[in-house]
Amino acid sequence: MQHAIRPEQHGPMGEAMAKAVQACVHCGFCLPACPTYQELGQEMDSPRGRIILMKQVLEGTLPAAAAQPHLDRCLGCLACEPACPSGVPYRDLISPFRARQEPEVERPWDARLRRTLAAATLPYPGRFRLALRGAALGRAWRRLVPAALRPMLDLAPAEVPPARPLPAVQPARGARRARVALLAGCAQRVLDPDINHATLEVLARNGVEVLIPEAQGCCGGLAWHTGDLPAAREFARRNLAAFPADVDAILTNAAGCGSALHEYGLILRGTEDGARAEAFAHRVMDVSVFLDRLGLRELPAGEGPRKIAYHDACHLANAQGVRAEPRRLLTAIPGVELCELAQAHLCCGSAGTYNLDQPEIAGSLGRQKAEAVIATGATVVASGNIGCLTQLRAHLAALGSPVRVRHTLQVLRDAYGPAVG
């Protein structure tokens, strides 16, 4: 008996999921690109295996519970997409499938608790800051903390940087070349607020006026990638209303956030906001792409030759196709030698809340990525996503490495030198 996915049974995203399944010819080119397949060596923990599992669940021939452990282990890094000769849009399958199944998933209490705490804190900078400060107390009483929550303690930094408010408008310096709006982010504003300030400084020095809409909120990426579609839609609608139309672009400086904004059309598909969300997504651009297209104003000579390693954030390289632009910006700095990482296509293991849900796999991937950075001999490693930066910082420190971890825009800001006027 032949079985087929009936898109109309799976809501407004059903057609996208069906097309993604049908595009897969099961060739296996995705297997060596998949971090979890490399770690676990199981077919069902590869993109090809997961597509088969999701196909069977959607057709009604496999219980969702049988597929769930393998789908939970997917990082969502999308390394399978550039590796696929058939062009399977895996992103159009994995996140919509999670959104469809999550209300029906029965998770153990500890997993539910971790997800609830993450959803209640990470998208809200004020709450997240309080949670990180509370983690210091938790570490002091670690033995009394439930084992399910210890990964959260391990990820919390020893110190939380002071809050640094952002202006409503950052004026351009010199002749104005462009006017943009910036997504300020959530976790990044708490874990490393200097990234946003470095971004504003570099844009201003290059003649760009920047608006930071006060009414903006979380991008919704965390909710979307964990299957909480109602929350993802609520965040998306808030940002649709918050960002002005009279700007040249909507910029992001966190790969995960940029990827989520690009998917607003899919997140809001089948709703009255669907068309507006598609139009919004087309205006979104990573700051490295914007600056590369605009062209940097001349950088000073700087401090002389130095080696900088570059780590491709998965949701920048794979989800947004942004690879060359950050490299061009970094090599525009006089004296910089850019170092490429071995196995650069493999995820660092951060992937949103993956460190909390799958700490063993995330830890192994993080160690491997840190070792690859050290092997380059670089003194600095740059990347374009706060999750990656946090993961690299933790694992380099664990290995006793002095390599500095910086956002690409922090490296550029430092190259320009102290702000003047």
PyMOL commands that set and color helices and strands:
alter all, ss='L'
color gray80, all
select helices_A, chain A and resi 7-23+31-33+35-40+43-45+47-59+64-72+80-83+91-104+109-121+125-140+142-144+147-155+187-191+194-205+221-225+229-242+255-262+264-267+274-282+287-294+314-317+324-331+354-357+359-376+386-398+408-416
alter helices_A, ss='H'
color red, helices_A
select strands_A, chain A and resi 169-170+178-182+208-211+249-252+284-286+306-310+336-340+380-383+404-407
alter strands_A, ss='S'
color yellow, strands_A
deselect
rebuild
show_as cartoon
